[in-house]
Amino acid sequence: MINSFRGKYAFLSNMYKSPITLGGISYTCAEAAFQAVKLKDKLQRTQFQNISGPAAKALGRRVHLREDWNEIRIDVMRWIIHEKFKQNPSLLKKLLSTNNIELVEGNIWNDRFWGVCNGSGQNWLGKILMEERSKLQKGE
């Protein structure tokens, strides 16, 4: 099991510098792209360009969420993870090199939705990464 997206496996983190372009807007990492999609207005999303993952996460906590956010956030993360690896072939190779190892976004910041903290959590980010890896292994 990979239970931390740090060190050798930092590339699995949404904070990892991995340029992504969505809808004509370029972001520095998956976290910035994810936080931007919390906003429906494309012009407002540009405030997430050229900022780090931690800065994007902080900014994302202060925006007015789109009404459908809770219903779409998992699918948004699937889309962003797909684009992260599609647009960054070197990271795609690294993801594939994890073979079929279980991926768990272990954390100490109490995120039990996207990850696992103190042995408890839904690990949605880990699940989505494993889904993407499986699709890539099958050539999808």
Secondary structure, DSSP 8 states (H G I E B T S, - for coil): -B--SSGGGGGGSTTSEEEEEETTEEEEEHHHHHHHTT-S-HHHHGGGTT--HHHHHHHHTTS---TTHHHHHHHHHHHHHHHHHHH-HHHHHHHHTTTT--B--B-SS---SSSBBTTB---HHHHHHHHHHHHHHTT-
